[in-house]
Amino acid sequence: MGYRHSCPRCEKRGLKSWSELNDEEREVVKRLPLSGDYSLEERQQHHRWCTRCWYESTGSESKNA
């Protein structure tokens, strides 16, 4: 956590970590298709989401703020 950048898909500012999502947003994330071979636990710990278009950042993309 700590750094926040714009969504590469829709340019909304501030991707959210699991802990920043509300209960409804977490339910949406659980229903999203898995990106890669990540478990839900790995996604909760390391990934971030755009709550406008539901882009999922795995943390392995280049980080251009």
N, C-alpha and C positions, 0 to 999 in steps of 0.2 A: 504494500500500500504506500501511500505518501504522494506519489506522482499521479497526476491526472491529465489526460489529454483528450483531444476531440476524437470522436468516432470516425474511423476512416471511411465508413459507408455513408453516413448521413451528416457528419460534421457536428453533431450535438456535443457540447462541451461536458466533460466529466463522466467518464465511465465509472460504474459503481462496482465495488467489491461485494462479495457475498454478505458481509456484515452490514453493508450500507443499504441492501435491498430490503423492502418491507415484505411481509408475508405473502401478499398477492404476487409481487414480482418474483419471489423465490419459487412459487408454484409455476409461473411461466417458464423460468429457467429450467426447472426439472423436466418440463415437457418439450424443451427444445431438442432438436437432433444433436447427438453428441458430436463435438468437433474433435476429430482424431480419436485416439485410443485412451481417453482420460476417464477415470472413475469420477463419480459425483464428488467424492472427498477431495480429489486433486483439483477439480474445478472450483470447489468452494474455497480452497486454500490459495490458489494461484491465478484464477481467471477473473476478468472483469467484464461487465455487460453494459451495453447502451440500452436504456429503457425506452428509447424512441423506436429503434428498428430491430433491437435484440441481437445486434452484432456481439459476438463473444470474442474477447481478446484473450489469447492464451498466454500472453506475456513473452512469447518468442518472436513477435513481430518487432520491427524496428520502432523505436519510441521517439517519434518526432512531435514535440510539444507545440 
